[in-house]
Amino acid sequence: MNFVPRYMFLTHGVGHDREKLRSFEYALEDAGVARFNLVSVSSIIPPQCKLITREKGLKFLRDGQIVCGVFAKCSSNERRRLISASIGCALPADKRSYGYISEHDAYGQTAKEAGDYAEDLAASMLASTLGLPFDADKSWNERKQIWKISGKIVRTTNITQTALVKEGLWSTVFAAAVFVLQEEE
């Protein structure tokens, strides 16, 4: 059996409940992945793995299926606390090469801050692998432009979920890069 995913989709969700575990379950439901057995894997996007929509990806999956992915989650019951979970992706121009996924969770970061951080982290890991220059003192936007100009990193993206914790409840945010093993029908 071939365990190299051909497809990947990004998703996110948020949940609130008096119980921490139930808030996580609600976040998984909101993300559309509560009906699967989720297995966390490391940060590699396989060569030739195509990024597809969540809707298309979910059509390939069955209830109870073991589904691999990279997951970020953050939970808190501290009233009015801003929480975030983000997945960053960096895809190489050469489709025969692998890409990178990063997961990031934080307190007090906006969706833009968390998303940019996760995207920068994934792109930095890919740039390092490709031998591209890396200057930590440059801003994410400066590094992004240098890497895109090099022609070796074709696309970076992120998916991020934030929430303000509701009074008297646990809140959980969740973001994921979900792999799909099946062949397209």
Secondary structure, 3 states (H helix, E strand, C coil): CCCCCCEEEEEEEEEEECCHHHHHHHHHHHHCCCCCEEEECCCEECCCCEECCHHHHHHCCCCCCEEEEEEEEEEECCCCCEEEEEEEEEEECCCCCCEEEEEEEEECCCHHHHHHHHHHHHHHHHHHHHCCCCCCCCCHHHHHHHHHHHCCEEEEEEEEEEEECCCCCEEEEEEEEEEECCCCC
